[in-house]
Amino acid sequence: MEIILKKDVENLGFADDVVTVKDGYGRNFLIPQGIGVLATESAKKVLAENLRQRAHKEAKAIADAKATAEKLGAVELKMTAKIGQGNKLFGSITNGHVADALAKEGVSMDKKFIQIVGGSVKALGHYTANVRLHREVVVAFEFDVVAEA
């Protein structure tokens, strides 16, 4: 079954992509939730026209994403956390914590666009997170986790 996505779906595609999914996933989840519509011939023609009209807006969005990427490159983030024995953290630091820390530094973004390499952080050290600012702009962002004084 071919579906035209209305919203970005993790591990499936971005908005306005035509994707092939299993019938049940499309019929029982994507279409009822308003995430996608059935890709008929007329829907594909409407999509093509909309994409032509949005081409110049897309160039501006990419330029804005690259400007935000430069801001991210200038930010040096040190996150503090309580530690126990062996430099292990009480709890963990997730992408939500990184998003909150970046917001305090003046770069606001949704936590779903941040992915920490290797999963959540459970020890002190230097870590990398991939930040997806646009479908074509993904930035590797480095941060440190230090002990709370």
N, C-alpha and C positions, 0 to 999 in steps of 0.2 A: 504494500500500500504506500503510495506517495503522499506525503504531507508537506504543506508549506508552513514553516514555523513562523509564529507571530512574535515569539520571545526567544531569548537565548536559553538553550537547554544544555546543561553540562554533559559532556561526553556524547552529544548527539549533533548539535549544530547551533548556528547563530540565527537571529531573526532574519526572515526572508530567504532562508535556504530551503531548497527542495530536498527532502531526505526520504529514504525508503525505510519504513519500520514494519514490524509485524502487525497484522490486522488488529489484534486485540489491544495492543499498546496504543495504536492510533485511535481506534474506535472507542475504547473504554477509558482512556486517560487524556491523551493530547487534545482531542477535539472537544470533549465535555468541559475540560478545564480552561478552554479558550487559549491554549498554548499553540494550537495549529489548526489549519483548515485543510480539507481534502483538496488535493492538487488536480483539479479538472483542467481541461484545455483553456476554458475562459479565465479561470483563476490564474493560470500561468501567464496568459497574455496581460492581464491586469498587473501582475507582479513585474513582468518585464518593463512595462511602461513606468511603473513606480520607481523601479531601479534606475532607469534612464534619468528620471527627474531628480533622483537623490544623489547622483554621481558627484556633483560639485559640493554638496553638503558633506559627503563622505571625505572629501579631500580636506575640508576644514576640521572635521572630527579627528582625522589622523594627525594634522598639525597640532591640535590641542593636546592629543595624547602624547606626542613627542615632547611638547613643552612640559607636560607633567612628568614625563620620564626624566627630563633634565633636572627638574626640581627634586625628584627622588634621588638622583645621583648626588646631589649636594647635601642631602640629609644624612647625618650620621646618627643612627639610632642606638641607644643603649637602654635596654630594658632591665629593671631591677626586679629581683624575685627573692623570696625567702628560701633558704637552703637548709638541708639536713646534712647527714653524714655523707662523705664521698662526693660532695658538690652536686648532689641530686636535689631537684626542686620539690617543694611541697606543691603538688598539683602539676600543672603544665602550662606552657604558653602556646596558645593557638593562634590561628589567623585572625580571630576577633580581637585578641589582645594587641596584635601587631597593627591592625586597623585603627584601634583606639589611640595607640602611641603615635601613629602617623598623623592622626587628626590633631593631636596636641602640637605637633610640629608644623601644622599648617597645610598638610596634604591630606584631604579627605577623600576616602573611597570606601566602597562597600567591601565587607569582609569576604564575600564570595568570590571576589576577583584576586584574592591573595592565596597563594598555595605555598606552604612551607615545605622545602625539599626534605624528604624523609619523614614527614608527618609532624606531629606536635613536638615541642621542645620540652625535654624532661631533665636537662642538665645544663650547667654553665658552659659558655663557649661562644664561638662565632658561627653564625648560621646564615643560610641564604633562603630567600623567599622569591618565588616567581610572581610578578604582579602583571595581570592582564589588563591593560588600559584600553585596548581596542583589539579587534580580532586580528589585526596585523601588527600590533605593537605590544610585545611582551618584554618586561624588564626584569632582570635578575637584581634583587635588592638584598644587600647584606646588612645584618644587624648583630649586635652582641647582647648576650644575657650575662649580667653581672650580679654579684651577691648584694643583697640589701644591707645597708649599713646598720 
